[in-house]
Each structure stands twice: as structure tokens, then as C-alpha cells.
């Protein structure tokens, strides 16, 4: 029997999705990639394969899970299996530089960014950026690791001299302008099945002084298994309006992201600056309970995967 297969490396993030599957009585199986083996001559089972691999896998001791996932996705796509958030989506999850270049193709604003593959060249990148303050962060995100705010080039030079710059998993560093979020909050626009679901406003001011992109660790904060904070930290915007939603949707579909979110900081002039594209989205249940949308993110994902599952073998459809 065809079923839903969830590809992941983080038990805590899968728990609420598992609950949604059980509630809808959907057949599913989990593929934990932390210690996965793959026979390249084998044929994958029939079903819908949902990729939930995260760029921060290395922070949980799963350094090479994303690379293994890429092999699994190539194998699945070679056999024309239905994959949600396939190889192209994974590439964007792991490489912020590619996120920004793809955003440019759709006329979506992102903070000005300079890419460098050597710590010693970061000061030269700052000269090219010519915006202060600025942020240094790794190309592959990881729960805020390596994200630092600098007010001046001199402070960066001192950090480099003291060997305090940290590390980047793929050796690529981003030098990026800092966008001060209006009212200390960021916004996350959520999409399921390529369609806008809702937007949530997040308080990014609690102990966080950098760009909210990485260091506020949005994924862990959203996970109900790990987050017990009051719902005023997360607020679903019931009267949300954004003229760029169609652009966001087109961007996601073009990159085979069937389930994901775009996070942005809105500056004092009302400009929305996308700083992160997330393909491993979680939701805050307390905010959902107070919202007029009456939508539960994990239930919406489960319903979408059920619809895709019911279309097998009528057609092979891939986000």
C-alpha cells in the first residue's frame, strides 16, 4: 500500500506531524537519515516522500545527514517518485547564497549580501558592502552559530585577529547588511501546497540584537515539543495583506518547495526584506489557537500530503 514517507533527522520536529497523521488516520513511515543506508540498485516504494531535512542538522550531531538526504532525493527522483521539497528545495535550504540569487529572479528584496570563502577576505567584503552595521554569518545556517553583528570594520578585524569568528560548515561566509525590524518583530509567511496559509509575527527582541534570521532560532521556538512560551511572542496576523504574496508563491513553486516559509524583516519605511527561506517549517500551536484562521499548520500539511497520496498512480507530481 502506498504511504507517506517523512525524511528527517530531528525527532522533536516530527512529533507534531506524527500526531496530525494519526488524527487523520493516514499511513506513514519515517526515514531517519542520521544513520541511513541506501542500496543504489534498489527500487523505492510507491508513495509520497516529504523531505524535512534541515540546514542545522550538524548542530544535533548529524553533520552529513543533508548530504545523505541529497543522495536519497536523487534516487527517488530518478525513479520518478512523488517528492515534496525535493533536491532543488534542499539546495536552497543548505545555501543561503542560492536563496538570495533565486529571490532576485522574482524581484523579491533581500538584504545586500557579499559572499566570501576565506575569513581573511571578509574585511574586503565589508568594503564592497559599504553598509553599517553589518552581519557576518555562515552560508549554511545552524541555529545562529557564527552569526555576529559588527558596528565597524575595525571590530571585525579584531575578532578575526583573536580567532573568534567561528566556522562555516561549507567554508562560505556571508557579509550582509543589517535590517532593523520595525517594532522588534519579524514576519513569517507560511505556504502549504504552494498556497499561502497564514502569516505569523514573531517577537525577535528577547535577548537578540542581530538580524533575526538565524540567531533567534525560529524552528526550535516554533516546535510545540520545545516551546512553552506565551502566545504573545507569536501572533498570527488575521488581517494580513502583502502585495508580494504571488511573488512568494511563484518563487516557492519554481524551486520545488511545496511546504515552506519566507521570513522577513520590515524596516521603518515599510520595505519587506526576505532574509531566510525555510523548507522545514514548524508552527506555534498557542498562536494557532488564538487565530481567527482556524488553521493548524501540521493538519494542513497532512491534508496536503493525503491529497498527493490519493493521486498515485494517476500522475507523478513534484513540487
N, C-alpha and C positions, 0 to 999 in steps of 0.2 A: 504494500500500500504506500502511495506517495505521502510524504510528510514534510514538515518544515524543519530545516536544519539550521541551527544557530551556531555560527563560527565565532568563538570568543576566547578570551584569556583572563576574564575577571568575573569570579563567581558573584560578587556583590552586585554588579551591574545587571546580571542576568536574572536575578531573583524576581524583581517585579514583572519582568516579561514572562517568566515561567508561570507566575500567578495568573496573568492575563490569558495565557494559553489554556490553563486548567479551567478558568472561568468559562471560556468559550468551547471547552471540550475539543481542542484541536490537537492532532497528532504532531509531536515534535521530538527532535533529538538534538542534543548538544554535542558540538565538536570542540573540545578543549584543545587549544593549539599550543599550550605550554609545553606539552610533551607528545606532539603528534608525529606519526609516521605515515608515509604515503607511498603506495605502490604505483609507479607511473604507468604500469601496464594494466592496471585495474580500471574498471568502468564504474563511475559514480552512480549511486542510487538515483532514482527519479524523485523529484521533489522541488521545493523552493529553498534556496540557500541564502540566508541572511547573514551578511558579514558585519560583525560588531568589533572588529579589531581596532585597537586604539593606539595612537602615537605614543601614549605614555606607558606602554607595556613594560618597557625597561625599568620603570620605577617600581614595578612589582616583581622584579626578578625574572622577567620574560623577555630578555634582551632581543632574541631573534624570532619571537613569535610573529611580528609583522612580515619578516622575510619568508617565513614558512607559510604564512597565510597567502602571500603572493603566489607561491607555487601551487597551493590548493586552488586558488581562484583561476589560475591559468589552466589547470587540469579540468576544472568544472566547465569553464567557458569553451575549452577545446571540444568537450563532449556536448556542447550546446545545452547545458543545464540552465535553468532559470536562476539567475543570481541577482540579488538585491544588494546594491552597494558593491559593485564588482571591482575589478582591478584598477580601473581608472579612478574610481572613488577612493580606493586605498592609497593611490599615489598622492592625491591631494591631502588626505589625512596625514600622511607622513612628511609632506614637504610644503611648508607654508609659502615658500617662494613660488611654487607652482600654483598655489591658491591665488596669489596676488596677480600673477600673469593671466590666469584664466578670468579673474574678475575684470581685468582691463578689457578683455574681449567683449564684455557685455556692458561696458560703460558704467561699472559699479565702482564707487570710490573706495580706496583703501589708503591707509597711511603711507606716505612716501617711504620707500624701503631701498636700502643698498645691501647687496649680497657680497659676502667675502668668505674665502675658505682658509684664511690664516689670521690668527689673532694679531700678529704684528702689523697686518694691513688695516685693522679696524680704525686707527686714527685717520688714515687716508679716506676711509669710507665716510667718516664723520665730516670731513671736509667736503665731500661730494654731497652729502645730505644737507649740510648747512642749515639745520634746524635745531633749536634748543628749547627745552631739554629734549633728550633723545633716549631711546631704549636699545639695549643690546639683548638679543635673545637667540636661542638655537633654532635652526630651521625645523627640526623635528621637535614638536612640543612635548612637554613632560611635566605637568603639574606645577609649572612655574620654575622648574630647575633652570638656573642660568639666566633668568630674566632679571635685568638690572636697569635702573633708571639713573641717568647721568645728567647733571646740570651743565657740564662743560667738558671740553676735550681734555683738559688738564686732569680732571678727576678720573677719566678713563685711562689716561696714560699711567697714573699712579696705581690703579687697580691692576693693570697689565704687569707693571714692574713688580708688584707684590704677589704676582701669580694667583690672583683671586678672581679671575674672570670665569672660572668654571670650565665645563666641557660641552661640546656639541656632539651628539651621537653620530651624525653623518659628516661632521667636520665643517659644516656650513653655518655661518653666523649671519644674522640679520641686524642691520643698523637701521632703526626705524624712528620716525618722528612720534612724539608722544601726543596723543589726543586726550585732552582733559574732558571727561564725560560730564555733561550737564547734570547738575543736582547729584553727582556722585553715583549715578546708576547707568548700567548698560542694558541693552535690549537684545533678546534672542528671538529670532523669527523661526518658528518650527514648521517643518513640512513633512507630510507623510504621503507616500504615493505620488510625489511631485506636486501635491496641492497644499496650500497654506492651511495650517491647523489653528495656531494662535501665536501671539507674541507675549513674552514674559519679560517684565522689568526686574532687574536684579540689583540689589544694593551692593556696590563694589567698594564701599568706603571703609569697611571694617578691617582695619589693620593693613590696608592695601594702598600703596602710594604710587604704583606704576600703572601702565596700561592694563586694563582689566583682562586682557586677552588670556594670559596664561596663569598668572600668579594667584588669582582668586580661585583657581582650581574648580571651575564650574561643574565639571562632571561629578566629582565626589560630592559637591554641595547639593546637587540635584538628586542624587540617589537616595531613595527613602530608607534604604538599609543603613546609610551612614549619616543622614542629615535629619536632625531633630529640631532645627532652628525654627523660630516663629515665622509664620507665613508672611509677615510684613517685609521680610528680606526678599521674598519672591512674590511678584504681583502680576497676574495675567491681565493684560490690557484689553478689556472687553470692548472698548470703543476704538480699537486700534485702526489707524489709517496710515498707509505708506504707499506712495505712488510708484515705488520701485519693486513692489511685490512680484509683478510679472517678470521683471528682470531677474529677480532672485530665482523664481521658478524655472525660467529658461536656463539659467546658469546651472542649476542642480541637474536638470534633465540632460543637459549637454555633457555633463561629467558623470553620468550614470549613478547619480546619488538619488536613490528612491526614498530614503529616510535620512533626514539631516536637518541642520540648522545653520543659520548665518548669525553671527554675533557682531554687534556694532556699538560704537560709542557715538553719541550725538553731541556735537560741540555747541558752544554758546550761540552760534549763528544758525543752528538747526540743520547743519550738514551731518549726514549719517556716514560714518567711516567703518566699513567692514574690516575687522582685524582677524577674524577666525572663521573658518568653515569647518563644522563638526559633523562627522559621519557616524558618530557613535553616541547618539543623543540619549539623555536621561530626562526625567521630568520630576517636578516637585508636587507631590500629592496634596500637600496642605494648600498650595495656591490653587490647584485644580478644584478642590472642594469649595472654595470661596468664589470661583469664577462663574459668570453667567453663561459661559460657553457650554457647560455641561459635558466637557470632553476630558477623557482620561487618555493621556498620551500612549501608554502601553496597550490599552484596549484598542485604540485606533490603529496602532501598528499591527496588532494581532488580527484585526478585521481585514486590514490591507493584505497581509500575508495569506489569510484564508481565501480572499478573492483570487489572488495569484495562484494559489494551490488548486483551486477549483477549475482553473483554466487549463490545467495539464490533462491530457496531451494536446488540447485543441490548438495551442500555439506556443511558441517559445518567445517569451517576452523578457527583456532585460533592461533594468534601469542602470 
